[in-house]
Amino acid sequence: MHRAVRPTFVLVALAALVPALSAQTADKRPLEIADYRLWRTIENAQISNDGAWVAWTYAQIREDDRLVVRALDSETRHAVERASGATFSPDSRWIAYRISAGVLEEERLDRADERLPASVGLKNLDTGEERRWEDVGAFGFNETGSHFWVKKRPKDGEEDQVGTDLILRHLDSDFEELVGRVDEMAFDDDGSHLAYTVDVEGGEGNGVYLVDLATGARRALDNAQDRYARLTWAEDGRSLAVLRGSKPDGSVERENVVLAFTDVTSGRPDRHELTMISGLHEGWVVSEKGNVVFADGGSTLFVGTKPQVDELDEWGDDGLPLADVNIWHWQDDRIQSQQQTQLARDKDRTYVAAVHLESGRLVHLADDRMRSVEVTPDGRWGIGFDGTDYVSDWEPAYADIYRIDTRTGDRTPVLTRQLRTLGISPDGEHFLYWKDGHVWDYRIDDDRHENLTQSASVDFTNQEFDRFGEKPPYGIAGYTADGNAVLLNHRYDIYRQPYDGGAAENLTGGFGTENEVRLRHVTLDPDDDDVDLDDPILLEGYGEWTKKEGYFQLDGDRLEALVWEDARFSTPTRARDQERFLFTVQTWQDFPDLWTADDRDFADRRRISDANPQQSDFLWGSRVLFDYTLSDGTPLQGTLAIPETYREGDRLPMVVRFYEKYSQDLHLYPTPIYRHQPNFAGLVSSGFLLMQPDIHFRIGSSHSDMLEAVEAATQKVIDLGYADPDAIGLSGHSYSGGGSAYIATRSDMFAAIAHGAAPINLVSEFNQLFVGSGQNNHGYDIYGQGRYATDPYTDFDLYWRESPISGVEDMNTPVLYLHGEADGVVNWEQG
């Protein structure tokens, strides 16, 4: 396979196009900034379950949204102005959407500090008839599409009251009913029953209720003046759980009773009310701030627990307000700024526990050391992570890992100081992790470890990982439906790795490696937890050096290319009930409009949207791929966007924009938008070249690596005859902003450089805090994107040498520095 389009081919091809380009460009003009507003984007694209309809929203700068619903088997189209956030009914007969007051009206209301309208529309797709509701907070369908619901927003002055009116519309019989003061609501998985809670001021009428949607029969499952929360169905639709409680005077946390109903849809459900819960730590509560989840089978309920705390009195005995004091201590596990930004999360943290309904006993699984616990689908085991001994502001997030018996709480050590895990298999029998360059399997029931890939013919390590520290694997592609193997991603191919430790089987036959094409599995049904290898499976493909993309089908040992083109394809969405697909295709010239295909071979695909027909009025251009090498022979690639007005022999001004890797964006459409960085379409339309090089990073030399690669790629384009060497500008932002600032102090190749949010002094930045997270830069600089593998106390010269400021005395390149005080990552003081 050819690695890339060769430069000589690029020159010849462009020369051959000159006569055609002259005719095409005669009636076109360059893009101006004011023109950017003309471009529309496509949002929330979706296909109905029966594959008969596609819906999407056109969004545009300072213009009202427009919902488009198009039939695929007829000429029927529906358009709704100011509509967005649409969703099809499960039976594909209806579509519901939000309706705004319009951009200008909402701006006026916002300036006047007035309440914004919140309307919802429901349209019958066959007839086009529409029904609207005002002042809506949420809406949706039940799982069969027989009912539509609308939950109203609280009225002004009633924001403290949780319950609001619920309108339940019966779509088949065309009538609706009003249920007052509903707080939470949930349909069972087959859509036959609706459960909801009522929350009224004073508590009169509070309760949890169940409605049989087929008959309309309604009954109360529980009533109390307490408040109800975390209403949850079991997956089988037979069990329902909810928490009921109130906050004692002088306490912060609500003290909840656990209520569970099994066989709830029968006439006489079994009721479990756990008031004085056996096993709950003294002084602890079952908290509505944690999730409530049934294990498979419905006999075990997982809840969040936390300690009860007393309310703080904000006033002293002398009637004066108490001081608000933050105390820093060097023994804190996190620096104070990080504690402050995470305060709300810390206050609301809960610890998972298992409630066994038959015995009425609670078993604590998590605690303040072991805060994170993953539970197997059947609820039998938990996998707990204790990272307490490894808390650090710079080291990776290691943890000791334990198997937890959810019946007893007993813990069995599994791993010590483990970094990378791959999760629990869908059947709950395997916990996979990455250690010493291999995928390991911990057999949960047997308490046994197996090195799965010790006999594999390939290394699953991601050798492209160019940061300091342990290299990760390429990851899991899925689990086989027979429960006997896991699918592992290699750099290019997909392997079936048996759980018995046998040799991994290359499912894609080495095609990926041989042709340097990355193949990845496409999950077409989000509800599928595994991959049935007896059925054909869909793969996405990406050419490492050609940048081609497309879809492949793997059927047994036969791999077939369905679509393979010089374009970028999105991951396709399949209609639930039919082999019809929705996806986008884009290139530099082609906006990512929506396409459909009526079969898995994608042979009959057709475009169904035309978002930006006005593009034909403007000069545009094309983008090509080129190769270049570093001084040590490392091969790299870059992309060059060339104006439509280019003529052979022209030497054009050029803007270089870089970050880490950009060649994968060869076919990315340059939507004109208002933003802080150079607008690619506008530059090229105005006659500039745009070049984006890939950077090859080594450990400990980030900015030097950027300098080397950027200069090498720029020189390559000059040598190819495109760029005017005296009119080349450079631009970078954040990480590459620091790189472009460094280049400004070391290179004379660029006429001017604009860098945004750039760290200028790496020594001082090492201890500066990220405004958004409160964390310092230690981990980022050592193990993260900085790639320095050390600190300035150990190697001051390295940090100073890689800092832009260390070369500023010899700098003669004009620079424009852009930054803002609201930047949550790079402190503006760095400028």
N, C-alpha and C positions, 0 to 999 in steps of 0.2 A: 504494500500500500504506500502511495506517495505521502510523504510527511506533510507537505504544504504546497500551496500554489507558489511556483518559483518566481522570483523577481523578474526574470527575463520575460516570462509569460505575461506578467502584469503589464509591462511596458508595451509589448506587442499588442495585447488585447485592447488597451486603452487607445493606442494609435489607430487601430482599426475602427474604433467607434467615433472618431472625430467628425466625419461627415454627418453621421446620424445625430450626434449631439448638437451640431449647429442648428439643425432644423428644429430639434426638440426644445431648445432653450430660448428660441426667438421670442416667444410670448410669455416667458416666465420672469419673475423678479426675485431678488433676494428677500429672505425673511427679515422682518424688522421686529423689534421687541414687542410692539403693539400687536403683532400677528400671533404671538404665542397663545393668546386667549382663544383663538379659533379652534385649537386642538381639543378634541374630546377623548376621554378615556372610557374604557368599558369596565364596569364593576359588577360584582355579584352575579356573574354568568352561571346559569344552571339549566339542566335539562330535566323535564318531568319524568316521573317513574315509568310512564308508558312510552317514552321516547317521542311523543307527538308534538311537544312544545319546547321551545327554548326561550328563556327570559334573561334580560340583562338591563343594566342602567347605563345610560350615557351621562357622564359627569363632565363639567366644563367650568373653567375659571369664571366666577362671578356670573354664572348662568344657572338657571334652574335645572335640576336633574330631570331626566326623561326615561321612564320605564318603557321598554319595548318587549312585547310578547309575540313570538312568531310561531305559527304552525309550520311543521316540517312536511306535512303531507297535503297541504292545500295553500291557497294564497291568503288565508286569514291572518291578519295582524291586529294587535291591540297596542295602543300607545297611551300612556297616562302621564300627563305633565306633573312635574314636581313630586314624582313618586320614586321611591327607592326602597332598599331592604326587603325585596320581594321573596316570597316562598310559595312553592306549589303545594297543593293539597296532596296527600299520599295517593289518592285515587286519580290524580291528574285532571280533575274537573274544574278546579278553582285555583285562583292565585290571589294572595293577599299581600299588601304592601303599605308602607308608611307614606303619608302625603304631607309635605311641608307647606308653609305659607309662602314660600318663595324667598330667594336670597335677599332681595332688597327689603322686603317686609320684615324678615327676621332680623336683619341688621338694624332696622328702625326700632323694632321692639326691644332688641338687646340694648341699644343706646338709651332707651327710655326705661330700662330695667323692668320691663313688663314680661309677663308669662308668655312663653312661646306656644303657639298652637301645636297639638300633637294628634293628628288625624290618621285613621287607618281605612283603607279601602279593600273591598272583597269583590272580585270579578268572576262571573261565570264565563269560562273560556268558550263554551259553545255558543252562548247567546250574546255575550258582551255586556250583559246587565251588571250594574255595579251598585253596591250598598256601602255607605260610609258611616263611620262612627267618629265622634269628636272626643278630645281629651283622653286619649288612650295611653296607657303606660306599657302594655305588652299585649301580644296577640299570638294566635297559632291554631293548629289543627290537632285533633286527636290522631292516633296512629293509623286509623283506617280512612280518615277523611270524611266521616259521617257528620262530624261536628266541628264548628269553628268557635273559638272563644276570644273575647276581648275583655281585658282587665283595665279598668279606668285608673287614671292618676288621682292621687289625693287632691281634694279641693283646697283652694287657698285657705290657710289657717288651720288645716287638718293634717299637716305633714307629720305630726307626732303620732297620729293614729295609723296603724299599719294596714288594717283591712280596708279594701276599696270594693266598689261594685264590680261584679263579674257578669258579663253577658254571654250566655251559652246559646249559640244558634244551631238549630237542627237543620242541616242542609237539605236533607231529602224531603222533609215535610214543610220546609220554608217557614219556620217560626222560631222565635227565640224567647228565652226566659231570663229573668234577672235574679241574681243571687247576691245578697247584700253583704258587705264587709268581709270579703274573702281576702285572706292573707296568702297562704300557699295553696298550690293546686298541682295535681299530677294525675295523668292518665296511665292506666296499666298498659303493658306492652302490646296487647291485642286490641286496644282502643275501645273496650267494651264497658269500662267503668272509670268514673272520675272520682277522685278523693280530693277533698279540700278542707282547709281550716278556716274558721271564722275568728276574727279579732275585733272586738267592739270596745269602745271606751267604757271603762268600768267593769268589763268582763262579762256582762250579762249576755248570754247566748253564745259565748265562746265554746268551740268544740271542734271535733273532726267528724266529717260527714262523708258518706259514700253514695254515689248516684249510679244506678244501672241505666246506661244510656239507651238500651233497647226498649225498656219499659217506662223509663222516667221515674222509677221507684227510688225514693231517697230515704236514708235512715242515718241516724246519729250513731256513731261508734263510741263517742265519749264526749262529755260536757263538763266544763269546770270554768271557774273565773280566771284560771291561770292562762298563760299564753302558750301556743303550740308552735313548734318549729321542726324543721328537717323532715318534712313529710316524704316518705320513701317507699317505693314499691320494690318487691323482690323481682328478679328477672322473670320468674315463671308466672307472675301476676296473681299469685295465690296469697301472698303475705304483704302486709302493710305495716310500717312503723312510723312513729312520731314521738317527739319529746314534748313533755308538758311540764311547765314550771313557772316560778316567779322568783323575784329577787328579794331576799330578806332585807329588812331595814338594816342599814349600816354595812351591807355587804356589796361587793362589786358584781359577783357572778350570779346568774340565775341558777337555782337548784331544781334540776329536772327529774321527772319521773320518766322511765322508759315504757312506752306503750307499743305493743306489737300484737297484730291480729293475723292469725294463720287461717287458711281456708276462708279468707275474708269475703269472697264473692258468693259463698254458700249462705244459706239462710241462717245458720248458727255458727258464726266464726268462733274459733278459740281465741280467748283474750289473755294476754300476758301483761300484767301491770306490775312493774318492778319499782317499788317505792323505797323501801330500805334495802338497797342493793347489796347483797352479800359479796364481799371481796373488794368493794370500792374503798380506797384509802380514806382514812379518817381525815376530815377537813377538805375532801375533794368533792367535785361535782361532775356529773355528766353534762357536757357543755354543748349548747347549740352552735357554738363557734367551730365545732369540728364536724366532719362528715358523718353521715349515718348510712351504712352499706350492709346489705344482706350478703352472706356467703351463698354459694350455690346450694340449693336445697332449702334455704330459709330457716334453718334451725339456729343459726348463729348470726348475731348482729354486731357489727363493728361500729364503735362510737368514739367520740373524742372526750377525753377527761382532762381536768385541770384543777389546780388548788383553788380553794376559795380564799379571797383576800378581803380585808376590811377597807371600807372607803376611807380615803384620807380627808381629814378636816383641813380645809384651806384657810381656816381662821384660827388664830391663837386665843389663849384665854384672855388676853388683853384687848381682844376685839380687832386686832390688826392682822392683815393677811400674812400668812407664813411665806418665808423666802423660798424662791425656786432656785435650787442649787444643783449644779452638775459637778460631781466629784470624779476626777481622773485618778486612776491608780495603775501603776506599772504591772500589777499582777492580773489585771482584767484580761479575759481571753480575747476581747476585741477592743480596738481603740475607741475612745469615747465618741468620736464623730460618727463612727459606724454604728455604735449603740444608739445614738440619737436618731439616725435615719431609719433604723430598724425597730424603733421603740414600739410602734403600733403592732408590728408583726409579733414581737416578743410578748406583748400583753395578751394577744389573742391566740398564742400558741396553745395547741391542745395535744394530748398524748393518746394514741389509739389504744383501745381496750376491746376485748371480745366479751359480748354478753351472750351467754348460753341460755336460750329461752326456756327450755324444759326445766332446767335446774334453778333458773333465776339467779345464776351466779355470774359475777363479772371477773374477768382475768385481765390484769394490767399487762400490756405488751411493751409499751414505750415508757420512757422516763426521761429525766433531764439529761442523762448521759446518752441514752439511745433514743434520740428524738424521731428518727425516721425508721419506719417499719413497712415493708412490702408484704402483703398477704397473698397466699396462693388462692386461686379462684374458688377452690372448695372450702376455704377457710380453715384448713387443717393446720397449716404452718404459717409462720411469719419469718421473714428474713430481716433482721435488725442491723442497723448501722450505727456504730458508736465511734464518733470522731473526736471525742473529748480530748484524748491524749495527743492529738495531732493538730489542734487548732493553731493556726499561724496566719500572720498577715502577709506571708510570702510563699510558703511551701504549698504544694498541691494538697488537695482535700483527701487525705488518707482516712481510712476507717477500719476498725475491727468489726468483723461481721459474725453474726450469730444466727443459728436456727432457733426459733422460738416455738414452743408447743403452745398452741392457742387454747388448749384445754387446761393446762397447768401453769403456764407462764415460764416453765423451765427453759433455760438457755443453754445451747450447745455451741461452743466455739467452732467457727467454720474457717475464717481467714484472719490473719493479723496484718495490719498496716497495708491494706489492699487499696489500690487506686482505681482500677477500671473494672466495672461490672457490665454485664450484657443483659441482665434481667431474668425473669422467671418465664418458663415456657407456658403456653396456653393451657396445657393439661396439668400444670402445677407440679410436675415431677422433677423438673430440672432447673437449677439455678446456674446460669452460665457466667463465666468471668474470664478476664484476660490476665495472664501471668506468664512472665518469662518468654514472651513472644509466641504464646500458644493460647488457644481457646480451651478452657477447662469446663468440666461439667461436675457440679455438686449434686449428687443424687439425694434429694431432700429426704425422702423416706428412709433411705439406707444409711444416711450420714457417711457418704462415700464420695471421693474425688476421682475423676477420670480425666486424663489429658487427652482430649479428643483429637487434636491435630498432630500428635507426635509422629504418626505415620503418613501425614499428608505430603504430597510431592511438591507443594509450593508453600511459600511463606505468606501468611495472611497479614503481616505487619504493613501498616501504611508507611512505606518508605518515603513518600512525598511529604510527610510531616516534618517541617523544617524548624521546629521550635526546640528549646532545651527541655530535656527530660524524657521520660518513657514514651516511646512511640505507641500510638493506639492501633487497633486493627481497623480494617475497612468496614467492619460491622456485619450485622445479621440481615439477611435478605428475607427471612421468614422461617417458618417451621412446617415440616411436612404433615399432611393430614393423617398419615398412618401413625404418627407419634414416634417414629423410629429415627428421625434425623433432624438436623438443623441445616438451613441453607446459609452459606457464608459467602460474603462478597470478597473476591480477590480484586486486585487493581482493575482488571478488565473482565474477568469471567466470574461465573457463579458456580459454587461447589456444593454438593450434597455431602454433609459430614455425618455419618452414622453415630448414634449415641454409644455404640459398642466400641468405639475407638478405632474402627477399621479405616482403611485408606479413604480419603476424600475423593468423590467422583466429580469430575468436571462436567457439569450438565450442559454447558455451552460449547463443549468440544474443543476448547482452545481457540475458537474463532476470535474472541476478544483480544487475547494476548498476541496472536499471530498478526492481527491487523491493527493493533493498538486502538481498539474500540472498547469503550467502557459500557458494559451491559448491566442493567439494573432492573429488578422485578417491579412491575406495576401492580399495585393492589387496586383492583376494580370494584370490589365490594368492601366498604369500610367495616362491615360486620364480620368479615371473615378473619379468623385468628390464625389460619394456617393455609398452606398451599397444597393443592391436590395435583401431584405430578402426573396423574393419569389423564388429566385434562390439559388442553393447550394453555400455556400461560403467556402473557404479554410482557415484553421487555422494552425498556427505553435504551437507545444507543447514542453514544457521543464519540466522535472521532478525535482522539487526543491531538493529532497534528493536522488533520484536515478541517476540523470544526464542523463536519457534517453531523446531522442529527436525524433521528427517526425512530421507528418502531420495528421490533422483531417479534416473531412468534416462535416459542419453543414447544414442540410437540413430540414428546418422547425424546429421542436423540436427534431429531431433525430441527435445525435452526434455520429460519427463513426470514430474510429481510422484507418487511412489508412496505416501509417507506424509508428512504435513505437519500437525503437531499442537502443542498447547501442552504440551510434554513434552521431556525430554532423552533422546536415544537414543545408545547406545554405537555404536562402529564394529562392524558385524556381522562375524562369523566364518562362513565358508562351509565346509560339509563338502567334503572334497577330491574325492569321487567322486559327489556328488549336489548338486542345487540346493536345499539346505536350509540355513537360516541360524540362527545363535544370536546373541542380542543382549539388551541390557537396556533397560528403559524406566523412567523415574523422574520424579516431581514432588515438591513439598513434602509431599504426603500419601502418595505411593506409593513404597515402598522399591524400589530397582533390582533387582527380581526378574528371573529369566531367562525369556526368551520365545524361541519358535522360529517360523519361517515356512517353509512348504513350497514356496514359489516366490519368484521375484525381485520379484514385485509386492507382497509383504508383506501381501496382503489377508486371508489366513487365519491371521494370527498368533495364538498362544495362549501363555498364561503357564504355565510348568511348575514353578516353585518358589513357595513361600510361606514366606519366611524369618521373618517377624515378625507372626504373627496376633494376638499380644498387644497390638499397637498399638491395636486397637479398644477396649481397656479404658481408654484414657487420653485426656484432652483433648489436642487436637492444634492445629488452626488451619489457616491458609492463607497464601499469600504472593502479593502483587500488585506490579505494576510502576507506577512513577510517573515523571513528567518534571519537571525543574527546570532553571533557567538561571542562569548566573553573571552578574555585573554587566556583562560585556562582550558578553553575548548568547550565549555558548557553551552549546549544549544538552547536558544530561547526563541520566542516568537513575539511579534507585535502586530497591531492592526493599524492601518493607515486609511483614513477617510479622505476622499479626494473630491473636490468640487465638480459639479456638473459642467462648469465652464472651462475645466482644465484642457489645455492643448499640449500636445507632445512638445517637450523642450522647455515648458514653463518652469520657472523656479518660483514657488509660491511661499508666502509667509506661513509659518506652522506653529500651532500650539501643541505642546506635549502635556498630557495628563496621565498620571500614574498612581498606583497604589501598591498592590501586590501582584495579582494576576488579572489581566484584562483580555487576553487573546480569546478566552472562552466566550467573550461578548461580541465576536465578529459579526454575528447576525442579530444583535440586539438593536431594535428600532430606537432612534434617538428622539423620543417625544419632546417637542418644544414645551418647556415649562419654565416658570419663574423659580429660580433657586440661587443658592449662594455660590455655585461653581459655574465654570464656563458652560454655556448652552451649546451642546455639540451640533445640533441641527442648524442653529443660527450661525455658528462659526463657519461651517462648511458651505452653507448657502451664500455667505458673504465673501467666499473666495479663499478661505483659509484651509490649509491642511490640518487634520487632527490626528495625532499619533498617540497610541497607547501601548507602551511596552510592558512585557512581563519582567518581574524582578526575580533574580535567583538569590535567596538568602542563605547565608552561613551563620553560624553561631558567633555572637559577639561583635558583629560588624554591620548592623542594620543600615545605618546611613551611608556607610562606605559602599555597601552592596547596591544601594539605590543609585548612588553616583555612578558606579561602574556600569550598571545595566542601562541607565537612562542615557548616558553619554554614548555607549556602544550602539544603542538603537537609533539615537538621533543621527549619529555619523552614518549609519547604514542608509537611512532615508536620504541624507545629503548625497551619498555616493550613488544612490539609485537615480539621482537627477531631479528629484521632486522639490526639495526644500531649498529655500534661499538661506544660506548659512548665516547671513547677517540679520535675519528677521525671524528668529525662533524664540518663542516664549514658553515658559514652563509653569505648571500649576499643580499643587497638591493640597490636601486638606487633612488635618488631624495627624495620623501616623505619617502619611506621605507629605503633609504640610511641614513636619519636622525634617523630612528628607529633602524637600525642595528648598527649605531654608539652609540646610547643610550644603546642598549643591550650589546655592547662591554664594557661599563663602569659599568654595573650592573650585568652581568651574568658570571659565570665560566663554563657554559655548552659547549662552543664552542672552538675548538682548534685554530681557526683563523676566522677573519671576514673581508670581503672585502665590503666596502661601497662606492658608487659613487655619486657625486654631492650632498653631504649630508650637510644640515644645522646643524652646530655644536653648535651655540650660538643663541637660539631663541630670547633672549633679544635684541641683536644687529641686528639680521636679521629682526626684526619687522619693522625697519625704512630703511632697505636696499631696493634698487630698482631692479625690474625685468629689466634686460638689454633690453629684447625684447620689452616690452610694455611701459616701463618708470614708471609703477605703483609701489607703495610700497606694503608691505606684509600685510597691516592692514586688508583688507577684507578677504584675504586668511586665515589669522590666526584666525580671530574672527568667520566669517560665513562660510568660505570655508573648504578646506581639513584639515586645522590645527585643527579645532573643539575646539578651546580654549574658545570661548564665552566671552572673555574679553581681556584686553590689559595689557602689562607689567607695565603700570603706575598705573593701578588699582590693579593688582595682580602680583607683581614682583616675588613673591615666586613661583607661578605656572609656569611662563615662565622659571625661573632659574631651578626649580626642574625637568622640562621636557626637559631641554637642555642636550645633551650628555656631554658638557664640565664640567658640575657641578659634574660629577662623575669621572673625568679623573684621579684624584690623587690616586684612589683605583683600577684603571684598571690594569689587568694583562693579558688581551687577546691580542695576536698579531693582528694588523690591517693593511690592505692595503687600502689606500684612493686614489680614482681615481677621477680626475676632469679635466676640460679644461677651458681655458680662454674664449672660444667662447660660453660657456653655457649661453643661453638667459634667464634662469629662476633662477637658484641658483648661486649667486656670488661665484667665485672661492676663494675669500678671506675667505669665511666661513671655508675652510679647514685649 
